[in-house]
Amino acid sequence: MRYEYKIQTIKLSAWSADPAKRSAEHESELNLLGAQGWKMTAAVPYAQYVQLFFMRER
């Protein structure tokens, strides 16, 4: 089996004008990746960012 990988970086902000809207945007992005067959394998926080690691079969 062969896999391909994707890394997505999300910037977190405690000062966001509308946290619910920002969360909905992230959820939409994640749902789209899931629909494309990507599975999140890890989430690594650092500073004001979170790196999300995904994989799927080729």
N, C-alpha and C positions, 0 to 999 in steps of 0.2 A: 504494500500500500504506500502511496505517496501522498504527502500533505503539502499544502501551501499555508503560509502564515501572514498575518496582518497585525500591525501595531497601530492603535489609535490613541492619541493623547487628548484628554479632556481637561480644560482649564476650569478649576473650581473657583467660585467667587462668593465670598460671604457678603459682598456689597452689591449683589445683583438686584436690579430694580424689581424684578419679578421672578423669584426662585421657582415658582410653579411652572412658569413658561419655559424657563431654562431646563427644568427636569423633563418636561414634555418633549422638548427638542432632543435631548439625549435619548429618551425612550424611543422616539421615532427612528433615530439613527441606529440604535441597537436592534430594534425590531426589523429594520431593513436588512441589517447584516445577518440576522437569524434567518430571514426569509431566503437569503442568498446561500444559506448552508454553513455560515460561519458559526463556530462555537467558541465562546469565551473560555479561555483556559486559565487566565490569571488577571489580577488587577493589582497594580503596584502604585501606591501613593508616594508622591514626593513633592515637597513645597506646596504650591497651589495647584498642582496637576495630579492627574491619575492616568497611568498608562494601562491600556487594556490590550491584552494579547489574545488573538483569535487564531483558530486553525480550521481547516476543512480539507476533505479529500479532494484530490485533483480529478 
